[in-house]
């Protein structure tokens, strides 16, 4: 223990010394970059790698922008933090395949910020809170940049379960607090326990999917409990010893459908334009309006009268702390197993072409988008609205027409 403490202390003391010594070569490069600006814009920066949702979203959106926008008169250079702070090392590999990445850029970036007038050469990971307000992902349609050896590895792994190329499979990610409390133990994550769900309430939905000859992979790096369900087409991947950063990314990037409660890794499905069913999702203001995403939020009721909040009230009362819902007099109820089952059926039938919307349901969908766009939060949280981003019809039937008034 004493040795580890000394090692940490030495690293803290040497860190500023390293930046000072590297100034001997980094500052001249910074000055050269400034001189090049009239004809060649060079920018430097990094990405936030500790939380996979932000890491994936920021890298992919930046990649989509570089594909769609003319950036022929410039170049972007990146550095990545140490692997200990990286939520997914394979995504760091993807980043290196897409961008020019080198550890020495860290020092150039530091001194670019230290020397005045460097703002034009700084790269901000995201100016939109990792939200694709411009619809870049839908237009770029990114593909995971795997190499042949990786593809062979994952196909062999999938075939072990009886899966064959072309067979549909679903990724199921039901959030609990186990990963965050183990990955970042010094922080109290109880403040957003309102986002957690019981994995057992999804059993009926998984049983339905497997009855449709669909493979289901229950995802998660570290989860509290295994799912009490057994079927040849169900894999509780979260509890397998052979799970890996690569498999995490590949499964989410290639699934037929991602069913999630909104938990970070599902962002991989999002950036690769996989259909998403977002269940027990809160706050509703954060819905994925730029994606092919069906949303069924947790049920919010006023404690004083027991009435369901309206859509506008859902959007206005979009809190990020459990205590805030309580202070606002709002009761948060998880979806029942039958509500989850109904929404999964709807999502799968939409995906396979068996869902037929009535004129009334189409009218409700349009009304939902009208209210969303008219809300005061729209400009900050939304921009491009995907035609397939909507509230689940099963939720609208449950809530009634007054929900959209």
C-alpha positions in Angstrom: 0.0 0.0 0.0 2.8 2.4 0.9 4.5 1.6 -2.4 1.4 2.4 -4.4 0.9 5.7 -2.5 4.5 6.7 -3.2 4.0 5.8 -6.9 0.9 8.0 -7.1 2.7 10.9 -5.3 5.7 10.7 -7.7 3.4 10.7 -10.7 1.6 13.8 -9.4 4.9 15.6 -8.9 6.3 14.6 -12.3 3.3 15.6 -14.3 3.8 19.3 -14.3 7.5 18.8 -14.8 6.8 16.7 -17.9 4.7 19.5 -19.4 7.4 22.1 -18.7 10.2 20.0 -20.3 8.0 19.2 -23.4 7.4 22.9 -23.9 10.9 23.0 -25.5 9.5 21.4 -28.6 5.7 21.9 -28.2 5.7 25.7 -28.0 7.5 26.1 -31.4 5.0 23.7 -33.0 2.2 25.8 -31.5 3.7 28.9 -33.0 4.1 27.1 -36.4 0.4 26.1 -36.2 -0.6 29.7 -35.7 1.5 30.8 -38.7 -0.1 28.2 -40.9 -3.7 29.3 -40.1 -4.3 31.5 -43.2 -3.8 28.6 -45.6 -4.0 25.5 -43.4 -6.0 25.1 -40.2 -4.5 22.7 -37.7 -6.6 21.9 -34.6 -5.7 19.7 -31.6 -7.8 18.1 -28.9 -9.1 15.0 -27.2 -12.3 13.1 -26.3 -13.8 12.3 -22.9 -13.2 8.6 -22.6 -14.3 7.8 -19.1 -18.1 7.4 -19.9 -18.7 5.2 -22.9 -21.9 7.0 -24.0 -20.1 10.4 -24.4 -17.0 8.7 -25.8 -18.9 6.9 -28.5 -21.2 9.7 -29.4 -18.6 12.4 -29.6 -16.2 10.3 -31.7 -18.9 9.1 -34.1 -20.5 12.5 -34.6 -17.1 14.0 -35.3 -16.4 11.3 -37.8 -19.8 11.8 -39.5 -19.1 15.6 -39.7 -15.7 15.1 -41.3 -17.3 12.8 -44.0 -20.1 15.2 -44.7 -18.3 18.6 -44.5 -15.5 19.9 -46.6 -12.5 20.1 -44.4 -9.8 19.8 -47.1 -8.1 23.0 -45.9 -7.2 21.6 -42.5 -6.3 18.7 -40.3 -7.4 17.6 -36.8 -4.9 15.9 -34.4 -6.0 14.0 -31.2 -4.7 12.5 -28.1 -6.4 10.0 -25.8 -6.1 9.8 -22.0 -4.5 6.8 -20.4 -6.2 3.4 -20.9 -7.0 3.3 -17.2 -9.5 6.1 -17.8 -11.0 4.5 -21.0 -14.5 3.1 -20.7 -13.9 0.8 -23.8 -10.4 0.2 -25.2 -11.8 -1.2 -28.5 -13.6 2.1 -29.1 -10.2 3.8 -28.6 -8.9 1.6 -31.4 -11.9 2.7 -33.6 -11.0 6.3 -32.8 -7.4 5.6 -33.9 -8.6 4.1 -37.2 -10.8 7.1 -37.9 -8.5 9.9 -36.8 -4.9 11.0 -36.5 -4.1 10.1 -32.8 -0.8 10.4 -31.0 0.2 10.9 -27.3 2.4 13.8 -28.2 -0.6 15.8 -29.2 -1.4 16.1 -25.5 1.5 18.5 -25.0 0.7 20.5 -28.1 -2.9 20.8 -27.0 -1.8 21.9 -23.5 0.5 24.6 -24.8 -1.9 25.7 -27.5 -4.3 26.5 -24.6 -1.6 28.1 -22.5 -0.3 30.4 -25.2 -2.9 33.2 -25.9 -5.1 33.3 -29.1 -5.3 29.5 -29.5 -9.1 29.1 -29.4 -9.3 28.6 -33.2 -7.0 25.6 -32.9 -8.8 23.9 -30.1 -11.2 20.9 -30.6 -14.1 20.7 -28.3 -15.3 17.0 -27.9 -18.9 18.1 -28.1 -20.8 21.4 -28.1 -24.2 19.7 -27.9 -23.9 17.5 -24.9 -23.2 14.5 -27.2 -26.6 14.9 -29.0 -26.7 14.8 -32.8 -28.7 18.0 -33.3 -27.6 18.2 -36.9 -28.6 14.7 -38.0 -25.1 13.9 -39.1 -25.2 10.2 -38.1 -28.3 9.5 -40.2 -26.8 11.1 -43.3 -23.3 9.6 -42.9 -24.5 6.0 -42.0 -21.2 5.0 -40.4 -19.9 1.4 -40.5 -17.8 -0.2 -37.8 -14.2 -0.2 -39.2 -13.3 -3.8 -38.3 -10.5 -5.8 -39.9 -10.9 -9.4 -41.3 -9.4 -11.1 -38.3 -11.9 -9.4 -36.0 -14.8 -10.4 -38.2 -13.6 -14.0 -38.2 -13.3 -14.0 -34.4 -16.8 -12.6 -33.8 -18.5 -14.9 -36.3 -16.9 -18.0 -34.7 -18.0 -16.7 -31.3 -21.6 -16.1 -32.5 -21.8 -19.5 -34.2 -21.0 -21.1 -30.9 -24.5 -20.3 -29.8 -26.1 -21.5 -33.0 -26.3 -18.1 -34.7 -25.7 -17.9 -38.4 -24.9 -14.9 -40.5 -28.1 -13.1 -41.3 -30.0 -14.4 -38.3 -31.7 -11.5 -36.4 -30.5 -10.8 -32.9 -31.4 -8.2 -30.2 -29.2 -6.5 -27.6 -31.0 -6.0 -24.3 -29.5 -3.5 -21.8 -31.3 -3.0 -18.5 -29.6 -0.4 -16.3 -28.6 -0.9 -12.7 -26.0 0.9 -10.7 -23.5 -1.9 -10.4 -21.1 -0.8 -13.2 -20.8 2.8 -12.1 -20.3 1.9 -8.4 -17.5 -0.5 -9.3 -15.9 1.6 -12.2 -16.0 4.9 -10.3 -16.4 3.9 -6.6 -15.5 7.3 -5.2 -18.7 8.9 -6.4 -22.2 8.4 -5.0 -24.4 7.3 -7.9 -27.6 7.0 -5.9 -28.7 10.4 -7.1 -30.0 8.9 -10.4 -31.4 5.6 -9.1 -34.6 6.6 -10.9 -33.0 5.2 -14.1 -32.6 1.7 -12.7 -34.9 -1.2 -13.6 -35.6 -4.8 -12.6 -34.2 -7.2 -15.1 -36.8 -9.8 -14.3 -39.6 -7.6 -15.6 -38.2 -8.2 -19.1 -38.6 -12.0 -19.0 -41.9 -12.0 -20.9 -40.5 -9.8 -23.6 -37.4 -12.0 -24.0 -39.6 -15.1 -24.2 -41.7 -13.4 -27.0 -38.5 -12.5 -29.0 -37.1 -16.0 -28.7 -40.4 -17.5 -29.8 -40.0 -15.4 -33.0 -36.6 -17.1 -33.6 -34.7 -14.1 -32.5 -31.5 -14.4 -30.5 -31.3 -12.1 -27.5 -28.1 -11.0 -25.9 -28.5 -9.5 -22.4 -25.7 -6.9 -22.3 -23.8 -5.2 -19.6 -20.2 -4.9 -18.3 -21.1 -5.5 -14.6 -24.7 -6.2 -13.6 -26.3 -7.0 -10.2 -28.2 -10.2 -11.1 -28.4 -12.7 -13.9 -31.7 -13.0 -15.8 -33.9 -15.8 -14.5 -34.6 -17.1 -18.0 -33.3 -20.0 -20.1 -33.6 -20.6 -23.8 -31.2 -21.8 -26.5 -31.5 -18.4 -28.2 -30.9 -16.4 -25.0 -27.4 -15.5 -23.9 -26.8 -13.7 -20.6 -23.7 -12.1 -22.0 -23.3 -9.8 -19.0 -22.2 -12.8 -16.9 -20.0 -14.5 -19.5 -16.3 -14.7 -18.8 -15.4 -14.3 -22.5 -17.1 -10.9 -22.9 -14.8 -8.2 -24.2 -14.6 -4.6 -25.2 -14.6 -5.7 -28.9 -17.7 -7.9 -28.5 -19.5 -5.1 -26.6 -19.1 -2.8 -29.5 -19.7 -5.3 -32.3 -22.9 -6.6 -30.8 -24.4 -3.2 -30.3 -23.2 -2.0 -33.7 -24.7 -4.9 -35.6 -27.9 -5.9 -33.7 -31.3 -6.0 -35.4 -32.7 -4.0 -32.5 -31.3 -2.5 -29.3 -33.7 -2.5 -26.3 -32.3 -0.3 -23.6 -33.2 1.8 -20.6 -30.7 4.5 -21.6 -27.3 3.5 -20.2 -24.3 4.6 -22.3 -23.3 1.4 -24.2 -26.5 1.6 -26.2 -25.0 4.7 -27.8 -23.1 2.3 -30.1 -26.4 1.2 -31.6 -27.4 4.8 -31.9 -24.3 6.0 -33.8 -24.5 3.1 -36.2 -28.2 3.8 -36.9 -29.6 0.5 -35.4 -33.3 0.7 -34.4 -33.7 1.4 -30.7 -36.5 0.7 -28.2 -36.0 2.9 -25.2 -37.9 1.5 -22.2 -38.3 2.9 -18.7 -36.6 6.0 -20.1 -36.2 9.2 -18.1 -36.1 12.1 -18.4 -38.3 12.3 -21.5 -36.7 15.6 -22.6 -33.6 13.6 -23.4 -35.3 11.3 -25.9 -33.3 10.3 -29.0 -35.1 12.5 -31.5 -32.4 12.1 -34.1 -32.7 8.3 -34.2 -35.0 5.5 -35.3 -36.1 5.2 -31.7 -39.3 4.2 -30.0 -39.8 5.5 -26.5 -41.9 4.2 -23.6 -40.9 6.3 -20.5 -41.5 5.4 -16.9 -44.9 6.3 -15.6 -45.0 9.7 -13.9 -48.0 10.7 -11.7 -48.7 13.6 -9.5 -48.6 12.5 -5.9 -51.4 15.0 -4.8 -54.0 13.5 -7.2 -52.6 10.4 -8.8 -53.1 11.7 -12.3 -50.6 11.0 -15.1 -48.5 13.9 -16.2 -49.2 15.3 -19.7 -46.5 15.3 -22.4 -45.7 18.9 -21.8 -45.4 18.2 -18.0 -43.1 15.2 -18.8 -40.9 17.5 -20.8 -40.9 20.4 -18.2 -40.3 18.0 -15.3 -37.2 16.4 -16.8 -35.0 16.0 -13.8 -31.7 14.2 -13.5 -31.8 13.4 -9.8 -34.2 11.1 -7.9 -34.7 13.7 -5.2 -35.9 16.3 -7.7 -38.9 14.1 -8.7 -39.7 13.6 -5.1 -39.4 17.4 -4.3 -41.7 18.2 -7.3 -44.4 15.8 -5.9 -44.0 13.3 -8.7 -44.3 9.5 -8.2 -42.0 7.5 -10.6 -43.3 4.0 -11.4 -41.5 1.3 -13.5 -43.2 -0.3 -16.4 -45.0 -3.5 -15.7 -43.8 -6.7 -17.4 -46.9 -6.6 -19.7 -46.3 -3.0 -20.7 -42.7 -4.0 -21.6 -44.0 -7.0 -23.5 -46.5 -4.9 -25.5 -43.9 -2.3 -26.4 -41.4 -5.0 -27.5 -44.1 -6.5 -29.7 -44.9 -3.1 -31.2 -41.2 -2.4 -31.9 -40.5 -5.8 -33.5 -43.7 -5.6 -35.6 -42.6 -2.1 -36.8 -39.2 -3.5 -37.7 -40.5 -6.5 -39.6 -43.2 -4.7 -41.4 -46.2 -6.2 -39.6 -47.3 -3.1 -37.7 -50.1 -1.1 -39.3 -50.7 2.4 -37.8 -54.3 3.7 -37.9 -55.1 7.2 -38.9 -55.7 8.1 -35.3 -52.3 6.7 -34.3 -50.6 8.7 -37.1 -52.4 11.8 -35.8 -51.1 11.2 -32.3 -47.6 10.8 -33.6 -47.8 14.2 -35.4 -49.3 15.8 -32.3 -46.4 14.4 -30.2 -43.8 16.1 -32.6 -45.8 19.4 -32.5 -45.7 19.5 -28.7 -42.0 18.5 -28.7 -41.0 21.2 -31.2 -43.1 23.9 -29.4 -41.6 23.2 -26.0 -39.0 25.6 -24.6 -36.4 22.9 -24.3 -36.5 21.9 -28.0 -33.7 24.2 -29.2 -31.2 23.1 -26.6 -32.0 19.3 -26.7 -33.2 18.7 -30.2 -32.7 19.7 -33.8 -33.0 17.2 -36.6 -36.0 15.0 -35.8 -35.9 11.5 -37.3 -39.2 10.4 -38.9 -39.1 7.2 -36.9 -38.5 8.8 -33.6 -41.7 8.6 -31.6 -43.5 7.6 -28.5 -44.7 4.0 -28.4 -48.3 3.7 -29.5 -48.8 1.3 -26.6 -47.8 4.1 -24.3 -50.1 6.6 -25.9 -53.0 4.1 -25.6 -52.2 3.7 -21.9 -52.0 7.4 -21.3 -55.0 8.4 -23.3 -55.7 11.3 -25.7 -55.6 13.8 -22.9 -51.9 13.2 -22.6 -51.3 15.1 -25.9 -53.6 18.0 -25.2 
